Amino acid sequence: MSKLNLLPIPRVENITAEDFRRLYLEPNRPVVIKDLASSWPAQKKWTPEYFAEKYGDLPVKVYNVSFAKAGTTYMSSLRTIPFREYLNLMTTTAMDLRMFAFNASWKTPELTKDVRFPDMADGFSKKMVFMFFGCKDSITPMHYDPDLRHLFHTVFHGKKRVVLFPNEEARNLYKHPFNTRSYVDVDRPDFDKFPRLKNVTGYEEIVLPGETLFIPSGYWHYMVYEEAGFAVCTRCSNSSWAKTLRGYVNLLVFFPIDKIMNKLFPGRWFRWKEQISFR
């Protein structure tokens, strides 16, 4: 476990929409809701066997840690394989191999009928229902979502350890410019190389199957698949025009520049971003 200053994430059940908005949504605080998805059809239907039978021939992109490394694989998939092959790897091996941001709304729209959009917030996008799969020991590196939406991350299979930090900790996490990534090692922090980590304060929790983690807009997150598993993430808009504008700038300006510069000068570009993060 990490030696960083990490607090437990509150856990609630039977919370009203009014209390959720007042205690967590409006103050931008994370929470684990134990029973938000208890009535979803997905709870009973979704298993690795179900996906293999229904969508086994579907080609899917898989990723590992190379996604965040400078070079030809930066922000790219490792390879494309049949969904059935990935599910077999997921359930039988321990390795860093993930499917992430698989948009069920586009690829398997009928699956979205098994999901319910919470009435606790407004502005949910029915075109962005993202699914996440991971083998045991897979890691989602530290980042925050560039569009700055609120996230409701529901785990259906396997335990997932999650570490969160408020967006205001970007400096202490040595954020790289032109993207929304940090390259600090959360579980083995190097305080000699990254001394500002001593000042960081965040949250840590194990999210169990059937539970929903509310990740407020702009929160940094790092996830470890303690067990092979999968989750679905629904997203809703934040209430800040400034954040919304910043999200569009991230997606339409900064990210394209980052990808182009990585293709042209991968090593030099990465080192420059790293230098900026230390200033």
HUZI-V82750 format. One record per residue. N is the residue number from 0. SS is DSSP state (hx for helix, st for strand, lp for the rest). OMEGA is omega as a letter, one per 30 degrees, with the letter a starting at -180 (999 if undefined). NEAR is the number of other ideal C-beta (glycine too) atoms within 8 Angstrom. Layout:
BEGIN
<<N & SS & OMEGA & NEAR> <N & SS & OMEGA & NEAR>>
END
This chain:
BEGIN
<<0 & lp & a & 4> <1 & lp & l & 9> <2 & lp & l & 4> <3 & lp & l & 10> <4 & st & a & 6> <5 & st & l & 9> <6 & st & l & 8> <7 & st & l & 6> <8 & lp & l & 13> <9 & lp & l & 8> <10 & st & a & 9> <11 & st & l & 9> <12 & lp & a & 7> <13 & lp & a & 5> <14 & lp & l & 8> <15 & lp & l & 6> <16 & hx & a & 8> <17 & hx & l & 6> <18 & hx & l & 8> <19 & hx & l & 15> <20 & hx & a & 11> <21 & hx & a & 8> <22 & hx & a & 9> <23 & hx & a & 12> <24 & hx & a & 12> <25 & lp & l & 6> <26 & lp & l & 6> <27 & lp & a & 9> <28 & lp & l & 8> <29 & lp & l & 13> <30 & st & l & 13> <31 & st & l & 14> <32 & st & a & 13> <33 & lp & a & 9> <34 & lp & a & 8> <35 & lp & a & 11> <36 & lp & a & 12> <37 & lp & a & 7> <38 & lp & a & 5> <39 & lp & l & 10> <40 & lp & a & 7> <41 & hx & a & 12> <42 & hx & a & 11> <43 & hx & a & 5> <44 & hx & a & 8> <45 & lp & l & 11> <46 & lp & l & 7> <47 & hx & a & 10> <48 & hx & l & 6> <49 & hx & l & 9> <50 & hx & a & 12> <51 & hx & a & 12> <52 & hx & a & 6> <53 & hx & a & 6> <54 & hx & a & 8> <55 & lp & a & 11> <56 & lp & a & 7> <57 & lp & l & 9> <58 & st & a & 8> <59 & st & l & 11> <60 & st & l & 9> <61 & st & a & 13> <62 & st & l & 11> <63 & lp & a & 11> <64 & hx & a & 8> <65 & hx & l & 9> <66 & hx & a & 13> <67 & hx & a & 10> <68 & lp & l & 8> <69 & lp & l & 8> <70 & lp & a & 9> <71 & lp & a & 5> <72 & lp & a & 8> <73 & lp & a & 12> <74 & lp & l & 7> <75 & lp & l & 7> <76 & lp & l & 8> <77 & lp & l & 11> <78 & st & l & 6> <79 & st & a & 7> <80 & st & l & 9> <81 & st & a & 10> <82 & hx & l & 14> <83 & hx & l & 9> <84 & hx & l & 8> <85 & hx & a & 14> <86 & hx & l & 13> <87 & hx & l & 9> <88 & hx & a & 11> <89 & hx & a & 14> <90 & hx & a & 7> <91 & hx & a & 5> <92 & lp & l & 8> <93 & st & a & 6> <94 & lp & l & 10> <95 & lp & l & 9> <96 & lp & a & 14> <97 & st & l & 14> <98 & st & l & 12> <99 & st & a & 10> <100 & st & l & 5> <101 & st & a & 11> <102 & st & a & 11> <103 & hx & a & 14> <104 & hx & a & 10> <105 & hx & a & 6> <106 & hx & a & 8> <107 & lp & a & 7> <108 & hx & a & 8> <109 & hx & l & 5> <110 & hx & a & 11> <111 & hx & l & 10> <112 & hx & l & 6> <113 & hx & a & 9> <114 & lp & l & 12> <115 & lp & l & 6> <116 & lp & a & 7> <117 & lp & l & 10> <118 & lp & a & 4> <119 & lp & a & 8> <120 & lp & l & 10> <121 & lp & l & 5> <122 & lp & l & 6> <123 & st & l & 10> <124 & lp & l & 10> <125 & lp & l & 8> <126 & lp & a & 7> <127 & lp & l & 9> <128 & lp & a & 14> <129 & st & l & 12> <130 & st & a & 13> <131 & st & l & 15> <132 & st & l & 12> <133 & st & l & 17> <134 & lp & l & 14> <135 & st & l & 12> <136 & lp & l & 9> <137 & lp & a & 13> <138 & st & l & 10> <139 & st & a & 12> <140 & st & a & 10> <141 & st & l & 12> <142 & st & l & 12> <143 & lp & a & 10> <144 & lp & a & 9> <145 & lp & a & 11> <146 & lp & l & 9> <147 & lp & l & 13> <148 & lp & l & 12> <149 & st & a & 13> <150 & st & l & 11> <151 & st & a & 14> <152 & st & a & 14> <153 & st & l & 15> <154 & st & l & 17> <155 & st & a & 12> <156 & st & l & 10> <157 & lp & l & 13> <158 & lp & a & 12> <159 & st & l & 14> <160 & st & a & 11> <161 & st & l & 15> <162 & st & a & 15> <163 & st & l & 14> <164 & st & l & 13> <165 & lp & a & 10> <166 & hx & a & 10> <167 & hx & l & 4> <168 & hx & a & 12> <169 & lp & a & 9> <170 & lp & a & 7> <171 & lp & l & 9> <172 & lp & l & 13> <173 & lp & l & 12> <174 & st & l & 10> <175 & lp & l & 12> <176 & lp & l & 8> <177 & lp & l & 9> <178 & lp & a & 11> <179 & lp & a & 8> <180 & st & l & 10> <181 & st & a & 12> <182 & lp & l & 10> <183 & lp & l & 11> <184 & lp & a & 6> <185 & lp & a & 9> <186 & lp & l & 7> <187 & lp & a & 4> <188 & lp & l & 12> <189 & lp & a & 9> <190 & lp & l & 8> <191 & lp & a & 5> <192 & lp & a & 5> <193 & lp & a & 10> <194 & hx & a & 7> <195 & hx & l & 9> <196 & hx & l & 13> <197 & hx & a & 6> <198 & hx & a & 6> <199 & lp & l & 12> <200 & st & a & 8> <201 & st & a & 14> <202 & st & l & 11> <203 & st & l & 13> <204 & st & l & 11> <205 & st & l & 8> <206 & st & a & 12> <207 & lp & l & 7> <208 & lp & a & 9> <209 & lp & a & 11> <210 & lp & a & 14> <211 & st & l & 11> <212 & st & l & 17> <213 & st & l & 15> <214 & st & a & 11> <215 & lp & a & 11> <216 & lp & l & 11> <217 & lp & a & 10> <218 & lp & l & 13> <219 & st & l & 15> <220 & st & l & 13> <221 & st & a & 12> <222 & st & l & 10> <223 & st & l & 12> <224 & st & l & 16> <225 & lp & l & 9> <226 & lp & l & 7> <227 & lp & a & 11> <228 & st & l & 14> <229 & st & a & 14> <230 & st & l & 11> <231 & st & a & 14> <232 & st & l & 12> <233 & st & a & 14> <234 & st & l & 12> <235 & st & a & 12> <236 & lp & l & 9> <237 & lp & a & 10> <238 & lp & a & 3> <239 & lp & l & 7> <240 & hx & a & 5> <241 & hx & l & 6> <242 & hx & l & 11> <243 & hx & l & 11> <244 & hx & l & 8> <245 & hx & l & 9> <246 & hx & l & 12> <247 & hx & l & 9> <248 & hx & l & 9> <249 & hx & a & 13> <250 & hx & a & 10> <251 & hx & a & 7> <252 & hx & a & 8> <253 & hx & a & 12> <254 & hx & l & 12> <255 & hx & l & 8> <256 & hx & a & 9> <257 & hx & a & 12> <258 & hx & l & 10> <259 & hx & a & 8> <260 & hx & l & 10> <261 & hx & l & 14> <262 & hx & a & 6> <263 & hx & a & 7> <264 & hx & a & 7> <265 & hx & a & 12> <266 & hx & a & 8> <267 & hx & a & 7> <268 & hx & l & 13> <269 & hx & a & 10> <270 & hx & l & 8> <271 & hx & l & 8> <272 & hx & l & 12> <273 & hx & l & 10> <274 & hx & l & 8> <275 & hx & a & 9> <276 & hx & a & 12> <277 & hx & a & 6> <278 & lp & 999 & 4>>
END
